[in-house]
Amino acid sequence: ADLQNHATDALPLVVQAISQLTALVQG
């Protein structure tokens, strides 16, 4: 349960990082 909580907290950061990487690749 604790690990799941951390994963849920990190999810928005992962999505943001992927969005930034996609923007860089498309640049």
N, C-alpha and C positions, 0 to 999 in steps of 0.2 A: 504493500500500500504506500509505503514511504517513497519507494522508487517511482511508483506511478505518479505521485504528487509532483516529484521533481520533473518528470517527463512532461507533465501538463504545464508546469511553469515555464519550461524551456521551449515548448512548442512555438509560441509566438516569435521567439528569438530566431528559431530555425527557419520559420517561414520568412521572416524579414531578411535573414542572411541569403536565402535562396533567391528572393526577389532582387536583392542587390546584385548577386552574381549574374542573374539572368539579364539585368539591365546592362551590366558590364559587357557580357558576351554579345548582346545585341548592339551595343554602343555604336 
